[in-house]
Amino acid sequence: MRRSGVRLGALVVVLLLLLVAAFAGTARAATAPPSKVLVVVMDQMHPEYAQQYNMTNVLWLEKHGAYFPKAYVGDMASETVVSHNVMVSGLLPKHMGWSDEALRDTNDVLGGGANGIYITGDLSYSQFQALVAAGDYPKLGTYLHAKYPGSIVACVGEKSYQVRSMTAGSADFGVFLGSATNSNAQLAALLGGKYRPPSGAPNTAAVPAYITGDTRFTVNSDADYNDYGTNDMSPAWIYPEDGDRMIPGNITGHLGGDNWVADATIKIMQNENWSGLFVNFGAIDKVGHMWGGGQVDTLKKYEWDPNSIYNMVHEPFIAKNADVQLGRLIGELKATGQYDNTLIVVVADHGSTAATKNFFGTNAQGAGDYNWYHGDSLTDGNYYNDPLHPVAPALNALTDLTNVSFTYASTAIEAWLTDFSMTQKLAAATVMQARPGVFATYVKNDAGTAYTPTAVNTKGMPKAERSWFRSHGQELVDTMAWSGSADVVGLLRDHTSYGAYGDHGGAQQDVQSIPMVFYNPGLKTVKYKSAARLVDLMPTIMRTMGIDPTANMDGKAYYLKTK
Ligand SMILES: [Zn+2]
C-alpha cells in the first residue's frame, strides 16, 4: 500500500508539474506583447460622443480595455497638424519643430531665409521631414522598423497635412485624398465633375498600386454636385463640405470620408506585413467645425432628417458612421487572425468648443480660412492678406499693428511679430488683451522657453472654467514655447471662437478632453485614474509592445496591466 501510495503520489506530482507547465505556457502566450499597433484617431471626438451617439465599438473597447476616462490633449496648440506628431514622437510641440498652425523658421531649416513665416498645414512632405530631421528625434515608426525589420508602417486619412506630418520621418508611406481634378472625362462624368483621386506621402508614387490603381478610391469632390446644403446655411457655410470628401455620400462604389479611409486601411491590412497603422477618421471634425459639435448639433436645432442623405453632414450620423468604420477595421483584424497580436488604440487629437456665447469671426460663405489665418507667409504668399477677405472686425486692432507679421485665431489667438523684442511683445499683448473673449494674455520669454502671463481676468467666469484654467492654463501654453512659436498668446473663454463655429486650438476643457483607450486580449480591463495626455501615447504603446526607447521622450509610459 505504502509503495503504491508513493507511486501514486509521484504520479500526482508529475501531473501537477505538467499542469503548471501547461498553464505557464498559456500564460506566456496570453501575455506575449502585441507585435502590431493600430492607432485610430477620431478627429475632434468628445469623450461623451461614445454614449451620446451610441458608438458601440468605442464603448465596448472602453468597457473591456485599458481605459483613461480623464485623458486630455495636454498641450497646445490643440490642432490636427500638431497633435498627430505629438502622438508618434512622444514629444511636446515645443520640441517637434512646429507647435501651431504657423511657425517662424528661426534657423532657416526650410531654406526660405531665417525667421520666415510658414503655414504648417501647407508644408510639403519634404518640409515636414526637414523639420523632424532638424529636431533629431526618432518617431514610433523608427522603433517599429527596428523591432520588426521588413514590416510596413503606414498612415491613412482624408487630409493631406494630417498624413504628411504623421508620416514624415516615421512611416513608409501615407495615403490621403489628392487635389480635386476633372482630368479623366469618364470619372468626371461618373463622379459629378470634380473628383479626388488617392494621393500620398512622400508622393502619389509611394502609394501602393492596389490603392492608386483602383478607381474605388476616387471620390466626388464637387460642391456644385452636392454640398449637402452646407454652403447655404449658417454657420456651416463658414467651412462647407465639397461633395463626398469628408462624408460617405451615396455614389455606389465611391463612398468618401471615413468609409474611404477604412477601405484603404483594410487594403493595406490585406496586402502588407505591417507593424503600425495610424488611421485618422476626419469626418467628426469636419461636421463639428460646421455646426459646433454634439453640444449643439441636434435634430431639433437643424431639422435633421434621419431619412435623408443630408443627415450625413450632422454629428449623429457621422459619429456613428466613424464608429461603424472602426468596427470594420476590428472585423478585418479578426478575419485575418491579427486581432490577438494587435494593440488597438482609439484616441482623439482634440475636442472642440461651440461658439454659442461669442463668435467673433466673419460668418459668411467660405470665411473659415480667412478667419483662421492672417498675414503673409512663405507657403501661401499674400493669399491670407487679401483685401477682398478682410479679417473679422474684432481682430482688426491686432492685425493692423504694423509689427504683427502673422496671426492665427481659433479658440485661442496667436501672434508672430516682426520685431519680437520684449518691449514690442508687451505692446502687442496690450492690444491682444483688449480683443473680445480674451481673458488671459502671455508673452514668450526672451530665451523662448516659456510664456509669462501679462494679464489675467477671470471675473464672472463659472467656477469649473476658472478651476480648469488655474490647473492647466500655464501648463498648456508653455508646451508651445520654442524659438518658432508665437510671441504673444491670448486664451479665449469657453464657447468663444474666431475661426469656425465649432473650433479647437486653445486650452478650454471641452477642447482638451479626449477619449483614450488601449485594447488587446492580453491586457487587463482597467479604468485608470490618471489624466493621460497625448504625449504619453507613444511611450505607453512602446512599453506595452516591449520596445525600449533609445531617446528621451516628454511623455510618460503608463504600465498597462496584463492578464
Ligand atoms: Zn483634428
Residues whose N, C-alpha, C, O or C-beta is under 5 A from the ligand:
A	BS01	ZN	D43 Q44 E79 T80 D285 D349
